[in-house]
Structure formats: C-alpha cells, structure tokens
Amino acid sequence: MTRWGVLAYGSKPRRHSEAHAAILSAMAHAPADVRFFVLTDRPERYRWLEDSITIEGLQSSTLRTWRGPTQDRYRPKIEALRWLAAGGGSHVV
C-alpha cells in the first residue's frame, strides 16, 4: 500500500486550489492500493472529497511545533512525512 499525502495550511486560497489539483490528478492515475491524506488547518475546504480521502485536521499549535523554535517553513513538510510514515508498512508520497 502507498500513503499519498498533501500538506496544505494557511489562509491563501491558491495553496488549497493547488492541493485540490494535485489530489485529483494523483487520484486519476493512482493504482487501487493508494490511500490519500490531506493534512490541513482548513478541513472544511476538503469536505467534498471526504469520501475518497482522509482529512487530518491540524491545530495551529501542531503547526507551531512542527515549525520548531526557528519557525522553519520547510520543517512542517518533514513532519508531515513522518506523520504519514507512522502508519507503517507503506510507501509514502
């Protein structure tokens, strides 16, 4: 099995539009054993996909922790990968 995830947070509509496009494109070409995840602080923007994906709501405190003491903008991506890999026994994209 493969766990395919996207991290999309913040208030910018474009970021969420790009996440939707990425999810839909991947779903159109993915094999049957792929599970899709969205890690977001705006779960309401993904409700229309909830029959096909798992939506993991992120609290602002989680995002702050993921950014670390220096507020690194790349660290949340690494933490999202760790979250996806914690499911074990899967490939992660």
Secondary structure, DSSP 8 states (H G I E B T S, - for coil): -EEEEEEE-SS-HHHHHHHHHHHHHHHHH--TTEEEEEEES-GGGGGGGTTTSEEEE--HHHHHHHHTTTT-SSHHHHHHHHHHHTT-SSEE-
